[in-house]
Amino acid sequence: MLLILLSLIGSLATTVVADESTPFFVYPDVFNDPERDDFYYGKFPEDFKWSTATSSYQIEGAWNVENKGESIWDNFTHAGGNIANDDTGDEACDSYHKYKEDVQLIKSMGLSYYRFSLSWPRILPDGTPASASEDGLRYYNALIDELLANGINPQVTLYHWDLPQALEDRGGFLSDEFPQWFEDYADYCFEKFGDRVKFWITFNEPWVVTVLGYGEGRFAPGNHGLDMAVYTSAHNLLLGHGKAYRKYDNEFRSQQNGQIGITLNCDFSEPHDRSDPSDIVAADRVLRFFLGWFANPVFKNGDYPAIMKEKIAFKSEKQGFNKSRLPEFTQDQKDMLKGSSDFFGLNHYTTTYARANDTFEVDVSLPASYYKDRDVISWQDPSWPASGSVWLYSVPWGLRRLVNWISGEYGKDIPIYVTENGISTEDIDDLSDEIRVNFYTAYINELLKAINIDKCNVKGYTAWSLMDNFEWASGYTERFGLHYVDFADDDRPRTAKDSATAYAKIVSDNGFPNSSPVTKIPFSLLVVTALISALLW
């Protein structure tokens, strides 16, 4: 039955030959504004960098081989009750053993870049250089060398959420010692890998690290502290970033000639009513509390956004705290942080609506909360194209608007790299992932508009993810991969999905040249397919 249905949908899908005079919408049922949503034909700059990404805990497995240290995600998953189906990353995609196969997947898509992360506890089991692991050094040297031998440039993230448990036991991101721990770790990595790595990212998605890990407790290490711990952990993270950047700048850049920056995640915040000034202000405030929290210190003036300082100080006083729950930087720390990134790394997936919540303006009741501090109500439109994740709706125009907001707020001189962008499906064995094909087509096209029409300084794009993997608290119930991984098979075979072919075509064309055929899948048919697939499954 399902095969018949898919055949029917294939026959109803239409191939449109590009013509600038022919209106074309990727999601015609929901996004059909001629000025905003019409497909744009053109090419990316010749030096545009195409990439795909993974992270260490999500793909490597081999959680306890040799003398690898325990990470906070090892501890969090093994505790039970924190992850869907009590899944773990103990084996994941087994990329620790299958990295050469992974490199060939990247090469087959015609990519010249690959973003991956280093496992801090695999390299330094107790978190300090004194515990350096020969096996950890061997593994990452082998991966980097294999990439370069195949014409692929490594883009290396130092921290993608797997803190050594030994350091968490000493306070983790809540410890004043954390910035020095991170600088020492970064120093070791620059020394060992920097002769071949020319693109470094200090932290991946600080907002997730702090809000989900130290605030809500849904992610490792499972700390609950939306009142103060979110701000303390963010403060120490930023100081760690600043110290690592200055270490590279002062001691390694002149010899290694690389670049180093930070990757921040952010949903775009759209005013619910663009004719209502209060909604416009509210949406802007969301972006400052979400993105500006970390971007303002790094890309602007070394300090937090003024609106955050004002609101949190006001509420802290009313709530009986003897000082603001938002820590303060010293002048030396501000000087260290200001300008501490060679590029703006952006992870973006979805968009939300926002409107002012006047109730929160006077609600200073305890417990205090990062979310209440914002004085905003946010939500998503259920009519938007959905995914396999409850939080992720496809809203392509949000990427273009967010890139423009960043350019306007922090200046067009700073190069922007989209370091993650992708969409999930539920855990079903289906290589015909039209939802993902449409997502990449639409989002990448909006990025092209931002570059060619809006003149935003975007230098690269990274598709998340190279393959299905351990999706954090969702375990293996959601799939983001361009390649299907069979987790029921001990060998973890990888198989290309249709989206891998579609992405490779965009990369090969370097965009969407005129007269390039585009497959149009009606969104309503995708919804019907998903529903029937779920029933048959």
Disulfide bonds with the S-S distance in Angstrom:
none
